[in-house]
């Protein structure tokens, strides 16, 4: 039985699309649209990349930072 709570850890390994630009080197948060548990969610995201990841860019969720912030990288970098 499920309580319907979206668990961000279930997004690890999933592709998403940047909704609000993700600043470089974890210097701020952006937002990513990602399908988690069959629900389209907009979640906070950071990156370790040297350049910002712009709106519309495809990314992969590689980890969590804290409880609910996604760590992403550009999909072409895997």
DRENMARRO-349618 format. One line per field, with one value per residue: residue in three letters; x, y, z of N, C-alpha, C, O in turn. Coordinates in Angstrom, 1 decimal, padded with zeros to 4 digits, always signed. Layout:
BEGIN
type	[ALA | ...];
neast	[X | ...];
nnorth	[Y | ...];
nup	[Z | ...];
caeast	[X | ...];
canorth	[Y | ...];
caup	[Z | ...];
ceast	[X | ...];
cnorth	[Y | ...];
cup	[Z | ...];
oeast	[X | ...];
onorth	[Y | ...];
oup	[Z | ...];
//
This chain:
BEGIN
type	[UNK | UNK | UNK | UNK | UNK | UNK | UNK | UNK | UNK | UNK | UNK | UNK | UNK | UNK | UNK | UNK | UNK | UNK | UNK | UNK | UNK | UNK | UNK | UNK | UNK | UNK | UNK | UNK | UNK | UNK | UNK | UNK | UNK | UNK | UNK | UNK | UNK | UNK | UNK | UNK | UNK | UNK | UNK | UNK | UNK | UNK | UNK | UNK | UNK | UNK | UNK | UNK | UNK | UNK | UNK | UNK | UNK | UNK | UNK | UNK | UNK | UNK | UNK | UNK | UNK | UNK | UNK | UNK | UNK | UNK | UNK | UNK | UNK | UNK | UNK | UNK | UNK | UNK];
neast	[+000.8 | +000.5 | +001.3 | +001.2 | +003.1 | +005.6 | +008.9 | +011.9 | +014.4 | +013.7 | +014.1 | +016.7 | +018.9 | +017.1 | +016.0 | +015.5 | +014.1 | +015.4 | +013.8 | +014.0 | +016.9 | +019.9 | +022.3 | +025.9 | +028.3 | +027.0 | +026.1 | +023.7 | +020.1 | +018.2 | +015.4 | +014.0 | +012.1 | +010.7 | +009.8 | +008.6 | +007.7 | +005.5 | +004.5 | +004.6 | +006.9 | +008.2 | +011.2 | +013.7 | +017.1 | +020.6 | +024.0 | +027.2 | +028.6 | +030.7 | +029.6 | +026.4 | +023.4 | +021.1 | +017.6 | +015.4 | +017.3 | +018.3 | +018.8 | +020.4 | +019.5 | +021.7 | +022.2 | +021.2 | +021.0 | +020.9 | +017.6 | +015.8 | +016.7 | +017.8 | +020.7 | +022.2 | +023.4 | +024.4 | +022.8 | +024.4 | +026.9 | +027.3];
nnorth	[-001.2 | +002.3 | +005.6 | +007.7 | +009.7 | +011.5 | +010.4 | +011.8 | +010.3 | +008.2 | +009.2 | +009.1 | +008.3 | +008.7 | +010.4 | +013.9 | +017.2 | +020.5 | +023.0 | +025.6 | +027.4 | +025.7 | +026.7 | +026.8 | +024.6 | +024.1 | +026.6 | +027.7 | +027.0 | +025.4 | +024.3 | +021.2 | +019.3 | +016.1 | +012.7 | +011.0 | +008.2 | +007.8 | +010.3 | +013.6 | +015.9 | +018.9 | +019.6 | +020.9 | +021.5 | +021.0 | +021.3 | +019.9 | +020.8 | +022.9 | +024.9 | +026.7 | +024.9 | +025.2 | +026.2 | +023.8 | +021.9 | +018.5 | +016.3 | +014.1 | +012.6 | +012.2 | +012.0 | +012.7 | +015.8 | +016.6 | +016.3 | +016.5 | +017.8 | +017.5 | +016.2 | +016.9 | +016.1 | +017.1 | +015.3 | +014.4 | +014.1 | +011.7];
nup	[+000.0 | -000.8 | +000.3 | -001.3 | -001.2 | -002.8 | -003.3 | -003.5 | -003.7 | -005.4 | -007.9 | -008.7 | -011.2 | -013.2 | -016.1 | -016.8 | -017.4 | -017.5 | -015.9 | -014.6 | -015.0 | -013.8 | -011.6 | -011.8 | -010.1 | -007.6 | -006.8 | -006.3 | -006.6 | -009.2 | -011.1 | -011.9 | -014.1 | -013.7 | -014.0 | -011.4 | -009.7 | -011.4 | -011.6 | -012.8 | -011.6 | -010.3 | -009.1 | -006.8 | -007.9 | -008.1 | -009.4 | -010.1 | -012.3 | -014.4 | -015.8 | -016.1 | -016.3 | -018.8 | -019.2 | -020.6 | -021.2 | -021.3 | -018.5 | -016.2 | -013.1 | -010.6 | -007.9 | -004.4 | -002.7 | +000.6 | +001.9 | -000.3 | -002.6 | -005.9 | -007.4 | -010.4 | -013.8 | -017.1 | -019.7 | -021.9 | -020.8 | -019.5];
caeast	[+000.0 | +001.3 | +000.6 | +001.1 | +004.2 | +006.7 | +010.2 | +013.0 | +015.4 | +013.3 | +014.4 | +018.1 | +019.1 | +016.1 | +016.2 | +014.6 | +014.4 | +015.6 | +012.7 | +014.7 | +018.4 | +020.6 | +023.6 | +027.1 | +029.1 | +026.1 | +026.1 | +022.3 | +019.2 | +017.4 | +014.3 | +014.0 | +010.8 | +011.1 | +008.8 | +008.9 | +006.5 | +004.5 | +004.0 | +005.5 | +007.2 | +009.2 | +012.0 | +014.9 | +018.2 | +021.9 | +024.9 | +028.7 | +029.1 | +031.4 | +028.7 | +025.0 | +022.6 | +020.0 | +016.2 | +015.2 | +018.4 | +018.0 | +019.7 | +020.2 | +019.6 | +022.8 | +022.3 | +020.4 | +021.7 | +020.0 | +016.4 | +014.9 | +017.3 | +018.4 | +022.0 | +022.0 | +024.4 | +023.9 | +022.7 | +025.4 | +028.1 | +027.4];
canorth	[+000.0 | +003.5 | +006.7 | +008.8 | +010.7 | +011.4 | +010.3 | +012.2 | +009.3 | +007.4 | +009.9 | +008.8 | +007.5 | +009.0 | +011.6 | +015.0 | +018.4 | +021.7 | +024.0 | +026.8 | +027.2 | +025.2 | +027.4 | +025.9 | +024.4 | +024.2 | +028.0 | +028.0 | +026.0 | +025.5 | +023.4 | +020.1 | +018.5 | +014.7 | +011.8 | +010.2 | +007.4 | +008.0 | +011.7 | +014.7 | +016.7 | +020.0 | +019.6 | +021.7 | +020.8 | +021.6 | +020.6 | +020.1 | +021.2 | +024.2 | +025.9 | +026.5 | +024.0 | +026.1 | +025.7 | +022.9 | +020.9 | +017.2 | +016.0 | +012.8 | +012.7 | +011.3 | +011.8 | +013.7 | +016.7 | +016.8 | +015.4 | +016.6 | +018.5 | +016.6 | +016.6 | +016.6 | +016.4 | +017.1 | +013.9 | +014.0 | +013.9 | +010.4];
caup	[+000.0 | -000.9 | +000.9 | -002.3 | -001.0 | -003.8 | -002.6 | -004.4 | -004.0 | -006.5 | -009.1 | -009.0 | -012.4 | -014.1 | -016.9 | -016.6 | -018.2 | -016.7 | -015.9 | -014.3 | -015.1 | -012.7 | -011.6 | -011.7 | -008.9 | -006.5 | -006.3 | -006.2 | -007.0 | -010.3 | -011.0 | -013.0 | -014.3 | -013.8 | -013.7 | -010.2 | -009.2 | -012.4 | -011.5 | -013.2 | -010.5 | -010.4 | -007.9 | -006.8 | -008.4 | -008.1 | -010.2 | -009.9 | -013.6 | -014.4 | -016.5 | -015.8 | -017.2 | -019.2 | -019.3 | -021.7 | -021.4 | -020.7 | -017.5 | -015.4 | -011.7 | -010.1 | -006.4 | -003.7 | -001.7 | +001.6 | +001.8 | -001.5 | -003.7 | -006.8 | -008.0 | -011.8 | -014.8 | -018.4 | -020.2 | -022.8 | -020.1 | -018.7];
ceast	[+000.9 | +000.5 | +000.6 | +002.2 | +005.3 | +008.1 | +011.3 | +014.0 | +015.0 | +013.6 | +015.8 | +018.1 | +018.1 | +016.5 | +015.1 | +014.9 | +014.4 | +014.4 | +013.1 | +016.1 | +019.0 | +022.0 | +024.7 | +027.6 | +028.3 | +026.0 | +024.6 | +021.4 | +018.5 | +016.2 | +014.4 | +012.6 | +011.2 | +009.9 | +009.2 | +007.6 | +005.3 | +003.8 | +005.1 | +005.7 | +008.3 | +009.9 | +013.2 | +016.1 | +019.5 | +022.8 | +026.3 | +029.3 | +029.8 | +030.5 | +027.3 | +024.4 | +021.3 | +018.6 | +016.1 | +016.2 | +018.0 | +019.2 | +019.4 | +020.4 | +020.6 | +022.9 | +021.3 | +021.4 | +020.7 | +018.8 | +015.7 | +015.5 | +018.1 | +019.8 | +022.0 | +023.3 | +023.8 | +023.9 | +023.8 | +026.8 | +028.3 | +028.5];
cnorth	[+001.2 | +004.6 | +007.9 | +009.8 | +010.4 | +011.4 | +010.6 | +011.2 | +008.3 | +008.0 | +009.6 | +007.9 | +007.8 | +010.3 | +012.7 | +016.2 | +019.6 | +022.6 | +025.4 | +026.6 | +026.8 | +025.9 | +026.4 | +025.7 | +024.6 | +025.6 | +028.5 | +026.9 | +026.4 | +024.6 | +022.4 | +019.5 | +017.0 | +013.9 | +010.9 | +009.5 | +007.7 | +009.4 | +012.7 | +015.7 | +017.8 | +020.0 | +020.4 | +020.9 | +021.7 | +020.8 | +020.9 | +020.6 | +022.6 | +025.3 | +025.7 | +025.6 | +024.8 | +025.4 | +024.9 | +021.8 | +019.6 | +016.8 | +014.6 | +013.1 | +011.7 | +011.1 | +012.8 | +014.5 | +017.0 | +015.9 | +015.4 | +017.3 | +017.5 | +017.1 | +016.0 | +016.8 | +016.4 | +015.6 | +013.5 | +013.8 | +012.5 | +009.6];
cup	[+000.0 | -000.3 | -000.1 | -002.2 | -002.1 | -003.0 | -003.7 | -004.7 | -005.1 | -007.9 | -009.6 | -010.2 | -013.5 | -014.9 | -016.6 | -017.5 | -017.3 | -017.0 | -015.6 | -014.3 | -013.8 | -012.7 | -011.4 | -010.3 | -007.6 | -005.9 | -006.2 | -006.7 | -008.3 | -010.1 | -012.2 | -013.0 | -014.5 | -013.4 | -012.6 | -009.8 | -010.1 | -012.2 | -012.0 | -012.1 | -010.9 | -009.1 | -008.0 | -007.2 | -008.3 | -009.0 | -009.8 | -011.2 | -013.5 | -015.0 | -016.1 | -016.8 | -017.6 | -019.2 | -020.6 | -021.9 | -020.7 | -019.7 | -016.9 | -014.0 | -011.2 | -008.6 | -005.8 | -002.8 | -000.7 | +001.4 | +000.5 | -002.7 | -004.6 | -007.3 | -009.5 | -012.6 | -016.1 | -019.0 | -021.1 | -022.1 | -019.4 | -019.3];
oeast	[+001.9 | -000.7 | +000.0 | +002.3 | +005.7 | +008.3 | +011.5 | +014.6 | +015.9 | +013.4 | +016.2 | +017.5 | +018.2 | +017.2 | +014.0 | +015.9 | +013.6 | +014.1 | +012.7 | +016.6 | +018.8 | +022.8 | +024.5 | +027.3 | +028.8 | +025.9 | +024.4 | +021.9 | +018.2 | +016.0 | +014.7 | +012.1 | +012.0 | +009.1 | +010.1 | +006.6 | +004.2 | +002.6 | +006.2 | +004.7 | +009.1 | +009.4 | +013.7 | +016.1 | +019.4 | +022.4 | +026.6 | +030.6 | +029.4 | +030.8 | +026.9 | +024.8 | +020.5 | +018.6 | +016.6 | +016.0 | +017.4 | +020.3 | +018.3 | +021.3 | +020.5 | +023.5 | +020.6 | +022.4 | +019.7 | +018.9 | +015.2 | +014.8 | +018.9 | +019.9 | +021.7 | +024.1 | +022.7 | +024.8 | +024.3 | +027.8 | +029.4 | +028.7];
onorth	[+001.3 | +004.7 | +009.0 | +010.7 | +009.3 | +012.3 | +009.9 | +011.1 | +007.7 | +007.3 | +009.9 | +006.8 | +007.3 | +011.2 | +012.3 | +016.1 | +019.8 | +023.0 | +026.3 | +025.6 | +027.3 | +025.6 | +025.3 | +026.5 | +025.1 | +025.8 | +029.7 | +025.9 | +027.6 | +024.0 | +022.8 | +019.2 | +016.7 | +014.2 | +010.1 | +010.2 | +007.9 | +009.5 | +012.5 | +016.3 | +017.5 | +020.4 | +020.7 | +019.7 | +022.9 | +019.7 | +021.9 | +020.8 | +023.3 | +026.4 | +024.5 | +025.5 | +025.0 | +024.1 | +025.3 | +020.9 | +019.6 | +017.0 | +014.0 | +013.8 | +010.5 | +010.1 | +013.5 | +014.1 | +017.7 | +014.8 | +014.3 | +017.4 | +016.7 | +018.3 | +014.8 | +017.6 | +015.7 | +014.9 | +012.3 | +013.4 | +012.3 | +008.5];
oup	[+000.7 | -000.4 | +000.2 | -003.0 | -002.3 | -002.2 | -004.6 | -005.8 | -005.7 | -008.9 | -010.7 | -010.2 | -014.6 | -014.4 | -016.3 | -018.2 | -016.4 | -018.1 | -016.3 | -013.7 | -012.7 | -013.6 | -010.9 | -009.4 | -006.6 | -004.7 | -006.0 | -007.2 | -008.5 | -008.9 | -013.3 | -011.9 | -015.4 | -012.6 | -012.7 | -009.6 | -009.6 | -012.6 | -011.7 | -011.7 | -011.8 | -008.1 | -009.1 | -007.0 | -008.4 | -009.4 | -009.2 | -011.2 | -012.6 | -014.7 | -015.7 | -017.9 | -016.7 | -019.4 | -021.7 | -022.8 | -019.6 | -020.0 | -017.2 | -013.6 | -011.4 | -008.2 | -006.5 | -002.4 | -000.9 | +000.9 | +000.1 | -003.7 | -004.1 | -007.4 | -009.7 | -012.2 | -016.3 | -018.7 | -021.0 | -022.8 | -018.9 | -018.8];
//
